[in-house]
Amino acid sequence: MSPRTTGGLGLVRSSNVGKPTWTLVGTGALAHARTDHIHTTELDATAVDKQLLRSGVEDVMEAVDRYSAKWAATPGGADWLHVQHVPVRRFVAEIVRKLLALNSWAPFPSAPGPLILAPYEGLVGLRSSSSREYLAYTVTWSGVAYVLGAAAPHNPTRSAQLRNRARTSTANTEPRPLPSDLGRQDVLALSWTSRHAATLTPVLAELARGGQRSLLLDLATDAAERCSSGPAMGFELRAAPSDLFAVSGTAEGLHRSDDEHVVQVAGHGIQLARLVRLLSVLLETSGGCTQPSWRTVVRAASWLDDILSTTRPHTVLLSNDTSPLGVLAAHAAERHGANSVHVQHGAWTPESVAWPALHSRDIIVMGERDLALGQGWVRHPEAEVHVLGQPRFDVLTSLSRQTQRRYLENLLAPGGRRRAPTRIAVWACQPFNPDHLKSHADLLLDGLAEAAGDWGLVIAPHPAQGADAFTALVKRDAGPPIAVVDPRVGARGCLAGADVLASAYSTCGIEAALLGIPVLEIGPPGERTLGLTGHGLASRCEAAGEVAEALSGLRAGPAPIPRAALDAVCRWRGDSATRIARLITDRATSGPRADDSTHHHPGAAASPKDEGASVR
């Protein structure tokens, strides 16, 4: 994997009164160094022990929780770390990863000593990402030295890249008044990505057919992620106030003076006051709905409270209750006495989430293999996990493969100006950083070039990904013909027409497997995948030769897949939305609010006996 650069610096051993010290210097100075030295990009590219990384992150998060969780809270009483746990945990992982990499470089543990930072370098920066909106925060090596105790009289907390981001308005400190026509609702749903919307809207449509009134709050700040349906499917659709997420500014309470509180990680002492000071940068920079600033969270908490007080739903329906907005919504539902229901929108693996925590009361998972993960991640004391499939996949039963095939052929041979390849692979991407994305592209394209047959490649960007990430690929002069899917179509809008689908861990791999389309799980050894290979639903390809071999082997035709193997990954009958809607209404009629006549529906159908496993 290519190095994850954070600046042109090197680490050089020096001494202070006979004791070893390690100084960050410009890379130009490395050529003249006469002592142990290393470029920081080499340290950033160092593989670290995953178990040590997980345990180190856990130790730091527990220490930060004990030390500072009560320093700031929403009006409803949700502390800052509970709500912002995911972005904080990712940032902490960057620090621990760097410390472990430092320890794995032999000269340092043989002569450990303090780090001296590079003057004027920002302490918090951004890593490259192909995502349109997500901010991949990282700690610079000077930031690492800072949390370990180095003096930093001239270092700004933010890198130049962060400081140069457009400043957002902080003038409006109160959310706009609620519309006067909201009225009572049975179900309040929240969405802020296109995957959430596609997962929840079939359920809301089923609820509407059963006489339930629903309101979907579209909180997306990226136009491509917004929900386009609503009244046509029988439920109300409202957008968040346009300025709700445009608030940044100081996170009051998180800037404290240095003190004696330290957490030990891998032999290093991290000063907690300094760490929280760096974490405040994440909370003070508005990152839209995926990473709302702390001021946005405070405003959103008040706004949600007002909506729940007005609509008085029996259920709050979510497709993510782990990232900031989801945690906030689950917390608000609990305070208002509403049941919280979470519908899994993407595949889970033990490493697939930054924070393995689910806060809702009822958790809907796709397949049998998700039961154990869901049960281990739940936080609600009365949580139940239900295997009911994926409502987003219900439409797969009626797809036209011929129509999607024509779409793929027209992409690769627009206007009939050339002949379309006889075999087509669809690559369902993730919003990796550019180097990571290129490594996957090289693996796949080299494999396609080696494979028997006439192959073309159609790239389907992730919904959060900018299409310009693939400009250089499309302009290649040699190799298989390449085209990029319209973002409005996406992988799931064309995969039924493919001869094979390739991805690292896109949920589209599950859709392809359900349709009997061969799947390649690509990436170097150690890369996280959906784990479909272990169920006999995919081929694991770690090198171009393995891609070529898997593609060449497709000429014999796909082998039949047992229903049990598919059910392990996703219970697919085409009726997931119906079953989830029944669970919601059954819970409403049997829960603590069943005596409320507005929400009592005696005619609701009982859940079928084969609705899937439930685990409390």
C-alpha positions in Angstrom: 0.0 0.0 0.0 1.3 3.5 -0.8 2.5 5.6 2.1 0.0 7.9 3.8 1.9 11.2 3.7 1.4 14.0 6.3 4.3 16.3 5.2 7.9 16.3 4.0 9.6 15.5 7.4 12.1 13.1 8.7 12.9 11.9 12.2 16.5 12.1 13.3 18.2 11.0 16.5 20.1 13.7 18.4 21.0 14.1 22.1 20.3 16.4 24.9 22.7 16.3 27.8 23.7 12.8 26.8 20.1 11.6 26.5 18.6 10.5 23.2 16.0 12.8 21.6 14.3 12.5 18.3 13.8 15.6 16.2 11.5 16.2 13.3 13.4 18.0 10.5 12.8 18.8 6.8 13.6 16.0 4.5 16.5 17.9 3.0 18.4 17.5 6.3 18.1 13.7 6.1 20.8 13.6 3.4 23.3 15.0 5.8 22.2 13.1 8.9 25.0 11.0 10.6 22.7 9.3 13.1 19.7 7.1 12.9 17.0 8.7 10.8 13.8 7.8 8.8 11.3 9.6 6.6 7.9 10.0 8.3 6.2 8.6 5.1 8.1 5.3 5.8 6.6 5.2 9.3 3.2 6.1 8.0 3.4 3.1 5.6 4.5 0.7 8.4 2.0 -2.1 9.1 1.1 -2.4 12.7 -0.4 -5.2 14.8 -4.2 -4.9 14.6 -4.8 -6.3 18.0 -2.3 -3.9 19.6 -4.0 -1.1 17.7 -7.5 -2.0 18.9 -6.4 -2.4 22.5 -4.5 0.9 22.4 -7.4 2.8 21.0 -9.7 1.2 23.6 -7.4 2.3 26.4 -7.2 5.9 25.1 -11.0 6.1 24.6 -11.7 4.9 28.1 -9.2 7.4 29.5 -10.7 10.3 27.5 -14.2 9.2 28.6 -13.3 9.2 32.3 -11.3 12.4 32.0 -13.5 14.7 29.9 -16.8 13.2 28.8 -18.8 15.6 31.2 -17.1 18.7 30.0 -19.8 19.4 27.4 -23.3 18.0 26.7 -26.3 18.6 24.5 -29.5 20.3 26.0 -30.9 16.7 26.3 -27.9 15.5 28.3 -25.9 13.6 25.7 -22.2 14.1 26.4 -19.9 15.3 23.7 -17.9 12.0 23.5 -21.0 9.8 23.3 -22.3 11.7 20.3 -18.9 12.3 18.6 -17.4 9.0 19.5 -16.9 7.8 15.9 -14.8 10.8 14.6 -12.9 10.9 17.9 -12.1 7.2 17.8 -10.8 7.4 14.2 -8.5 10.3 15.2 -7.3 8.4 18.2 -6.6 5.4 16.0 -4.3 7.7 13.9 -2.3 8.6 17.0 -2.0 5.0 18.3 -1.1 3.8 14.8 1.8 6.2 14.6 3.1 5.3 18.0 3.1 1.6 17.2 4.9 2.3 13.9 7.5 4.3 15.8 8.0 1.4 18.2 8.4 -1.0 15.3 11.4 1.0 13.9 14.3 -0.7 15.6 16.5 2.4 16.4 13.7 4.1 18.4 13.0 1.3 21.0 16.7 0.7 21.4 17.2 4.4 22.4 13.8 5.8 23.4 13.5 9.5 24.0 11.2 12.5 23.6 10.1 13.8 20.2 10.9 17.4 19.3 8.3 18.8 16.8 8.8 20.8 13.7 8.1 24.5 14.5 5.1 26.0 12.7 3.6 22.7 11.5 -0.1 22.4 12.2 -0.9 19.6 14.7 -4.1 18.4 13.0 -4.4 17.8 9.3 -6.4 16.0 6.6 -5.6 12.8 4.7 -6.4 12.5 1.0 -9.8 11.0 0.3 -11.9 10.6 -2.9 -15.1 11.3 -0.8 -16.9 14.5 -1.7 -17.8 15.4 1.8 -16.1 13.2 4.4 -13.1 14.9 6.1 -10.4 12.3 6.8 -8.7 14.0 9.8 -5.3 12.9 10.9 -2.6 13.9 13.4 0.7 15.2 12.1 3.9 13.9 13.5 4.3 17.3 15.2 0.8 16.6 16.7 2.1 13.3 18.0 5.1 15.0 19.6 2.7 17.6 21.1 0.4 15.1 22.9 3.5 13.4 24.2 4.6 16.6 25.9 6.7 18.6 23.4 6.7 22.4 23.7 4.8 23.9 20.8 5.0 27.7 21.2 4.7 28.4 17.4 2.5 25.5 16.2 -1.1 26.2 15.2 -3.6 23.4 16.0 -4.8 23.3 12.4 -2.7 22.6 9.3 -2.7 25.1 6.5 -5.1 22.9 4.6 -7.7 23.0 7.4 -7.1 26.7 8.0 -7.8 27.5 4.3 -11.1 25.7 4.2 -14.0 28.1 3.7 -15.2 29.6 7.0 -18.8 29.0 7.7 -21.2 31.4 9.3 -21.6 31.4 13.1 -24.1 34.3 13.3 -27.3 32.2 13.5 -27.1 30.3 16.8 -30.7 29.0 17.0 -32.5 26.6 14.6 -35.3 28.0 12.6 -38.9 27.5 13.9 -40.6 24.3 13.0 -43.3 24.3 10.2 -46.7 24.7 11.7 -48.2 21.8 9.6 -46.2 18.8 10.8 -49.0 17.3 12.8 -49.0 13.9 14.6 -46.9 11.1 13.1 -46.7 7.4 13.8 -43.1 7.0 12.6 -40.3 9.5 12.4 -37.4 8.4 10.1 -34.0 10.1 9.6 -31.8 9.8 6.5 -28.6 11.6 5.4 -27.2 9.4 2.7 -28.7 7.8 -0.4 -28.1 4.3 1.1 -30.2 5.3 4.2 -33.0 6.7 1.9 -33.0 3.6 -0.3 -33.2 1.3 2.8 -35.9 3.2 4.7 -38.3 4.4 2.0 -39.6 0.9 1.1 -40.4 0.4 4.8 -42.2 3.8 5.0 -44.2 2.9 1.9 -45.3 -0.4 3.5 -46.3 1.4 6.7 -48.3 3.9 4.6 -50.2 1.0 3.0 -51.0 -0.2 6.5 -52.5 3.1 7.5 -49.4 4.5 9.4 -48.4 8.1 9.1 -44.7 8.7 8.6 -42.3 11.6 8.3 -38.9 11.3 6.8 -36.4 14.0 7.8 -33.8 14.3 5.0 -30.6 15.6 6.7 -28.3 15.2 3.7 -25.9 18.1 3.1 -24.7 16.7 -0.2 -27.3 17.1 -3.0 -26.5 13.7 -4.5 -27.4 12.0 -1.2 -30.9 13.4 -0.8 -34.1 11.5 -1.0 -36.2 12.3 -4.0 -39.3 10.4 -3.1 -41.9 11.0 -0.4 -45.5 11.9 -1.0 -45.6 9.5 -4.0 -44.8 6.6 -1.7 -47.3 7.7 1.0 -45.2 9.5 3.5 -44.1 13.1 4.2 -40.6 14.2 3.3 -39.0 17.3 4.9 -35.5 18.6 4.6 -33.5 20.0 7.5 -33.1 23.8 7.7 -30.6 24.8 5.1 -28.3 26.4 7.8 -28.5 23.7 10.4 -25.1 22.2 9.5 -23.4 25.5 8.6 -22.2 26.3 12.1 -18.7 26.0 13.4 -16.8 27.8 16.2 -15.2 27.0 19.5 -16.3 23.9 21.4 -16.7 25.5 24.8 -15.4 23.5 27.7 -12.8 21.4 25.8 -9.9 23.8 26.1 -8.3 23.2 29.4 -4.8 23.9 30.7 -2.2 21.1 30.9 -2.4 18.9 33.9 -1.0 15.7 35.3 -3.5 13.3 33.6 -1.7 10.9 31.3 -2.7 7.6 29.6 0.0 5.1 28.8 -0.1 3.5 25.3 2.7 1.3 23.9 5.2 2.8 26.4 4.3 6.4 25.6 2.5 8.8 27.9 -0.3 10.8 26.1 -1.3 14.0 27.9 -5.1 14.0 28.1 -5.6 17.8 28.2 -3.5 18.2 25.0 -5.3 15.3 23.3 -8.7 16.8 24.0 -7.4 20.1 22.7 -6.6 18.4 19.4 -9.9 16.6 19.4 -11.7 19.9 19.7 -10.5 20.7 16.2 -12.7 17.9 14.8 -15.7 19.4 16.8 -15.1 22.9 15.7 -14.9 22.3 12.0 -18.2 21.8 10.3 -18.1 18.6 8.2 -21.7 18.5 7.1 -24.1 15.8 8.2 -21.4 13.1 8.3 -19.2 15.0 10.8 -21.3 17.8 12.3 -19.6 20.4 14.4 -20.4 20.4 18.1 -22.4 23.6 17.7 -24.4 21.9 15.0 -25.0 18.9 17.3 -26.3 21.2 20.1 -28.7 22.9 17.6 -29.7 19.6 16.0 -30.5 18.2 19.5 -32.9 21.1 20.2 -34.4 20.8 16.7 -35.1 17.1 17.1 -36.6 17.6 20.5 -39.1 20.1 19.1 -40.0 17.8 16.2 -40.5 14.8 18.6 -42.6 16.9 20.9 -44.8 18.0 18.0 -45.1 14.8 16.1 -45.2 12.4 19.1 -44.3 9.2 17.1 -44.3 5.7 18.5 -41.2 4.9 16.5 -37.9 6.6 15.4 -36.6 4.7 12.4 -32.9 4.9 11.5 -30.3 3.3 9.2 -27.3 4.4 11.2 -27.4 4.9 15.0 -23.6 5.0 15.5 -22.3 8.1 13.8 -23.1 11.5 15.4 -26.6 12.2 14.0 -27.7 8.6 14.6 -26.5 8.6 18.2 -28.3 11.9 18.7 -31.5 10.6 17.3 -31.5 7.3 19.3 -30.8 9.3 22.5 -33.7 11.7 21.7 -36.1 8.8 20.9 -35.3 7.3 24.4 -36.0 10.6 26.1 -39.3 11.0 24.3 -40.5 7.4 25.0 -40.4 6.4 21.3 -39.2 3.0 20.3 -36.0 3.1 18.2 -35.5 0.8 15.2 -32.3 0.5 13.3 -32.2 -1.2 9.8 -28.8 -2.3 8.7 -28.0 -0.6 5.5 -24.5 -2.1 4.7 -22.6 -5.3 5.2 -21.0 -5.8 8.6 -17.6 -7.4 9.4 -15.8 -7.2 12.8 -13.6 -4.5 11.3 -16.3 -2.7 9.3 -17.2 0.0 11.9 -15.2 2.6 13.7 -17.1 2.0 16.9 -19.0 -1.4 17.4 -22.0 0.1 19.1 -25.7 0.0 18.2 -28.0 2.2 20.3 -31.5 1.4 19.1 -34.0 -0.9 20.8 -34.7 -3.1 17.7 -31.9 -4.0 15.3 -32.8 -5.3 11.9 -30.0 -7.2 10.3 -29.6 -8.7 6.8 -28.4 -12.3 7.4 -27.8 -15.0 9.9 -24.1 -14.1 10.2 -25.0 -10.6 11.4 -26.8 -12.0 14.5 -23.7 -12.5 16.5 -22.2 -9.2 15.6 -25.4 -7.3 16.2 -25.9 -9.0 19.6 -22.3 -8.1 20.6 -22.7 -4.5 19.5 -26.0 -3.6 21.1 -26.0 -1.0 23.9 -29.8 -0.8 24.7 -30.6 -2.9 27.8 -33.7 -4.3 26.1 -32.3 -4.6 22.6 -33.4 -7.4 20.2 -31.8 -8.4 16.9 -34.0 -9.6 14.1 -32.9 -11.2 10.8 -35.3 -9.7 8.2 -33.1 -9.1 5.2 -32.6 -5.8 3.4 -35.6 -3.8 2.1 -33.3 -2.1 -0.5 -32.9 -5.5 -2.1 -36.6 -6.3 -2.5 -36.6 -4.7 -6.0 -34.0 -7.2 -7.2 -36.8 -9.7 -7.8 -38.1 -7.6 -10.7 -34.9 -6.2 -12.3 -34.5 -6.4 -16.1 -31.1 -7.9 -16.8 -31.5 -7.1 -20.5 -32.1 -3.4 -19.9 -29.1 -3.1 -17.6 -26.9 -5.0 -20.0 -27.8 -2.6 -22.8 -26.9 0.3 -20.5 -23.5 -1.2 -19.8 -22.9 -1.9 -23.5 -23.9 1.7 -24.4 -21.4 3.0 -21.9 -18.5 1.1 -23.4 -19.6 1.7 -27.0 -21.5 5.0 -27.0 -23.6 5.7 -30.1 -22.5 2.4 -31.6 -19.2 4.0 -32.7 -17.4 0.8 -31.8 -18.2 -2.8 -30.8 -18.9 -3.3 -27.1 -16.8 -6.0 -25.4 -18.4 -9.4 -25.2 -17.8 -9.6 -21.4 -18.3 -6.8 -18.9 -17.0 -6.4 -15.4 -18.5 -3.8 -13.0 -16.2 -2.4 -10.3 -18.2 -1.2 -7.2 -15.8 1.2 -5.5 -15.3 2.7 -2.1 -14.2 6.2 -1.3 -10.6 5.3 -0.6 -7.7 7.7 -0.8 -6.3 8.1 -4.3 -3.3 5.8 -3.8 -5.4 3.0 -2.4 -7.9 3.5 -5.2 -5.2 3.3 -7.8 -3.8 0.0 -6.3 -7.2 -1.6 -6.7 -7.6 -0.2 -10.2 -4.2 -1.6 -11.2 -5.0 -5.0 -9.7 -8.3 -5.2 -11.6 -7.2 -3.8 -14.9 -4.1 -6.0 -15.1 -6.2 -9.0 -14.3 -8.7 -8.1 -17.0 -5.9 -7.7 -19.5 -4.5 -11.1 -18.7 -7.9 -12.9 -18.7 -9.2 -15.1 -21.5 -12.0 -13.4 -23.5 -12.8 -9.8 -24.5 -13.4 -7.8 -21.4 -14.4 -4.3 -20.6 -14.7 -2.4 -17.3 -17.5 -0.2 -16.0 -16.6 1.8 -12.9 -19.4 2.5 -10.4 -18.2 5.2 -7.9 -19.5 5.0 -4.4 -22.4 7.4 -3.8 -20.2 9.6 -1.6 -17.3 9.6 -4.2 -16.4 12.2 -6.7 -16.4 10.9 -10.3 -13.2 12.9 -11.0 -11.3 10.3 -9.0 -11.4 8.1 -12.1 -10.4 10.7 -14.8 -6.9 9.3 -15.3 -8.2 5.7 -15.6 -10.7 6.5 -18.3 -8.0 8.3 -20.3 -5.7 5.3 -20.4 -4.5 4.5 -24.0 -4.0 0.8 -23.5 -5.8 -2.0 -21.8 -9.5 -2.9 -21.6 -12.1 -0.3 -22.6 -13.3 1.7 -19.5 -16.4 3.7 -18.7 -17.8 5.4 -15.6 -21.4 4.9 -14.4 -23.7 7.9 -14.0 -23.8 8.6 -10.3 -27.6 8.6 -10.4 -27.4 5.0 -11.6 -24.7 3.6 -9.4 -23.5 0.0 -9.2 -26.9 -1.3 -8.0 -28.5 0.3 -11.1 -26.4 -1.7 -13.5 -24.9 -4.8 -11.8 -27.6 -7.2 -13.0 -26.3 -6.7 -16.6 -22.7 -7.6 -15.6 -20.8 -10.8 -16.2 -18.9 -10.3 -12.9 -18.8 -7.7 -10.1 -15.6 -6.7 -8.4 -15.2 -4.9 -5.1 -13.4 -4.8 -1.8 -16.4 -4.5 0.4 -19.3 -2.8 -1.3 -22.7 -4.1 -0.3 -23.3 -4.4 -4.1 -21.3 -7.6 -3.8 -24.2 -9.1 -1.8 -26.7 -8.0 -4.4 -24.7 -9.6 -7.1 -24.4 -12.9 -5.2 -28.2 -12.9 -4.7 -28.7 -12.5 -8.4 -26.2 -15.3 -9.2 -23.6 -12.9 -10.7 -20.0 -14.0 -9.9 -18.2 -11.7 -7.4 -14.5 -11.0 -7.0 -13.4 -9.7 -3.6 -10.3 -7.7 -4.6 -7.4 -6.1 -2.7 -4.0 -7.0 -1.3 -3.5 -9.6 1.5 -5.0 -8.3 4.7 -7.5 -6.1 2.9 -11.0 -6.1 4.5 -13.7 -7.7 2.4 -17.3 -8.7 2.8 -16.2 -12.2 3.6 -18.4 -13.6 0.8 -15.6 -16.0 -0.2 -16.0 -17.9 3.1 -19.6 -18.6 2.2 -18.7 -19.8 -1.4 -20.3 -16.7 -2.9 -17.1 -15.0 -4.2 -13.5 -15.5 -5.3 -10.8 -13.7 -3.3 -8.3 -12.1 -5.6 -5.1 -10.6 -4.1 -3.1 -10.3 -7.3 -3.8 -9.7 -11.0 -3.1 -13.3 -11.8 -5.8 -14.4 -9.5 -8.3 -12.0 -11.1 -7.3 -13.4 -14.5 -7.7 -16.9 -13.3 -11.1 -16.2 -11.8 -12.4 -14.5 -14.9 -11.1 -17.2 -17.2 -12.9 -19.8 -15.1 -16.3 -18.2 -15.6 -16.5 -19.7 -19.1 -17.7 -22.9 -17.4 -20.8 -21.1 -16.0 -21.7 -20.4 -12.4 -22.2 -23.2 -9.9 -25.5 -23.4 -8.1 -25.5 -21.7 -4.7 -27.3 -23.3 -1.7 -30.0 -21.2 -0.1 -28.4 -21.6 3.3 -25.2 -19.8 2.0 -27.3 -16.9 0.7 -29.4 -16.7 3.9 -26.2 -16.5 6.0 -25.4 -13.3 4.2 -28.8 -11.9 3.5 -32.3 -13.4 4.0 -33.8 -12.5 0.5 -37.5 -13.2 -0.2 -38.5 -9.9 -1.7 -40.6 -9.0 1.3 -38.2 -7.5 3.8 -39.9 -4.1 3.9 -43.2 -5.8 4.7 -41.8 -7.8 7.5 -40.0 -4.8 9.0 -43.2 -2.7 8.8 -45.1 -5.5 10.7 -42.4 -5.6 13.4 -42.8 -1.8 13.8 -46.5 -1.9 14.1 -46.5 -5.0 16.3 -44.1 -3.3 18.7 -46.3 -0.1 18.7 -49.4 -2.1 19.7 -47.6 -4.2 22.4 -45.2 -1.6 23.8 -45.6 1.0 26.5 -47.5 3.3 24.2 -50.1 0.8 23.2 -52.8 2.5 25.3 -52.5 5.7 23.1 -55.5 5.4 20.8 -53.7 7.4 18.1 -51.1 4.6 17.7 -53.2 1.6 18.5 -53.9 -0.5 15.4 -55.8 -3.7 16.4 -56.1 -4.8 12.7 -52.3 -5.0 12.3 -51.3 -8.4 10.9 -49.3 -10.7 13.2 -45.7 -11.3 12.2 -45.3 -14.5 10.2 -43.6 -17.4 12.0 -40.7 -17.4 9.5 -39.9 -13.7 9.8 -36.3 -14.5 10.9 -34.4 -15.1 14.0 -34.7 -12.6 16.9 -32.2 -12.4 19.7 -32.6 -10.5 22.9 
